[in-house]
């Protein structure tokens, strides 16, 4: 067996339907489009969501909510994750660059430290935002907080 002898299993492939090639093909004349009407003509295109004249779903369902243009999206990291990182790499200071290297943050994301979990390492933490519990936990362990 070699690559030149490989072919699909019998019955797994189908011939292309060759339409509009005369009456002898069995697919001539109307070319499987039926008689008359918009669908039989070239250039036919149905609008997305068209339901045959019935009121379409996107018009039946009411609009609701809004997008807050002033929303700031942060990547949240808990103090327990900082503790694990500090123990693993023997760190005394954690900032965005260290978290980017560790794969926990991308360079375009803003960083917010949250207070879930326990922290015992004395760390200087630099981030864009902190929760109250995170600040309390870091300072209780003897560390410091720097808002970027």
C-alpha positions in Angstrom: 0.0 0.0 0.0 1.3 3.5 -0.8 -0.2 7.0 -1.1 -0.9 6.7 -4.8 -3.2 3.7 -4.3 -5.4 5.3 -1.6 -9.0 6.1 -2.5 -12.3 6.8 -0.6 -14.4 3.8 0.6 -17.1 2.7 -1.8 -20.3 4.7 -1.4 -18.7 7.5 0.7 -18.4 10.0 -2.1 -21.1 11.3 -4.5 -21.0 12.7 -8.0 -21.8 16.4 -8.4 -25.3 17.0 -9.6 -24.8 18.5 -13.1 -27.9 20.5 -13.7 -28.9 22.4 -16.8 -27.2 20.0 -19.3 -30.1 19.1 -21.5 -33.1 16.8 -21.2 -31.0 13.6 -21.5 -29.4 14.3 -18.2 -32.7 14.2 -16.4 -31.8 17.6 -14.8 -32.4 19.9 -17.8 -35.3 22.3 -18.5 -36.0 23.9 -15.2 -32.7 22.7 -13.7 -34.4 21.4 -10.5 -35.8 24.8 -9.7 -39.5 24.1 -10.4 -41.7 26.4 -12.5 -41.8 30.2 -12.3 -41.6 32.4 -9.2 -38.7 34.3 -7.6 -36.9 31.1 -6.5 -36.6 29.9 -10.1 -34.9 33.0 -11.3 -31.2 34.0 -11.2 -30.2 36.5 -8.6 -32.8 35.3 -6.1 -31.9 36.0 -2.5 -34.1 35.7 0.6 -33.5 38.2 3.4 -31.9 36.8 6.6 -34.6 36.0 9.1 -37.5 36.1 6.5 -40.3 33.8 7.6 -42.6 33.8 4.6 -44.4 37.1 5.5 -44.9 36.1 9.1 -43.5 38.7 11.5 -39.9 37.6 11.9 -38.4 36.6 15.3 -36.1 39.6 15.5 -39.2 41.9 15.3 -41.5 39.9 17.5 -39.0 39.8 20.5 -38.8 43.2 22.3 -35.6 45.1 22.7 -34.2 45.3 26.2 -31.1 46.3 28.2 -28.2 48.6 27.1 -24.5 48.6 26.7 -22.6 50.8 29.2 -20.0 52.7 27.1 -18.1 53.6 30.2 -17.6 50.0 31.5 -14.1 49.0 32.4 -13.4 45.2 32.0 -10.8 43.8 34.4 -9.1 40.4 34.5 -9.7 39.2 38.0 -7.0 37.3 40.0 -7.4 36.1 43.6 -4.9 36.5 46.3 -4.7 32.7 46.6 -3.2 32.7 43.1 -0.7 35.3 44.1 0.3 33.1 47.1 0.8 30.1 44.8 2.9 32.2 42.4 5.0 33.7 45.2 5.7 30.2 46.7 6.6 28.7 43.3 8.9 31.4 42.1 10.1 32.9 45.5 8.8 36.4 44.7 8.5 39.4 46.9 6.9 41.7 44.3 4.1 40.9 41.8 3.2 43.1 39.0 1.6 42.9 35.5 4.8 41.7 33.8 5.2 38.7 36.1 1.6 37.7 35.6 2.0 38.0 31.8 5.1 35.8 31.9 3.1 33.2 34.1 0.4 33.2 31.4 -2.3 34.5 33.8 -2.8 37.9 32.0 -2.5 39.2 28.5 -0.7 42.4 27.8 -3.9 44.3 26.8 -5.9 43.3 29.9 -6.4 45.5 33.0 -5.7 43.7 36.3 -7.9 43.6 39.4 -6.9 41.7 42.5 -9.7 40.0 44.5 -9.7 38.8 48.1 -10.7 35.2 47.7 -8.4 32.7 49.4 -5.6 33.1 52.0 -2.2 34.8 51.6 0.7 34.5 54.0 3.6 35.8 51.8 4.8 39.4 52.3 4.3 40.8 48.8 4.3 44.2 47.1 1.5 43.9 44.6 1.0 46.3 41.7 -2.3 46.3 39.8 -4.9 48.5 38.2 -7.5 47.9 40.9 -8.0 46.0 44.2 -11.1 44.9 46.1 -11.3 45.9 49.8 -10.9 42.3 51.0 -7.7 41.9 48.8 -6.2 45.1 50.2 -7.0 43.9 53.8 -5.5 40.4 53.2 -2.3 41.7 51.5 -1.7 44.3 54.3 -2.5 41.8 57.0 0.2 39.5 55.7 2.7 42.4 55.9 2.6 43.3 52.2 1.9 46.5 50.4 -0.5 47.6 47.6 0.3 49.9 44.7 -2.5 51.1 42.4 -1.2 51.7 38.8 
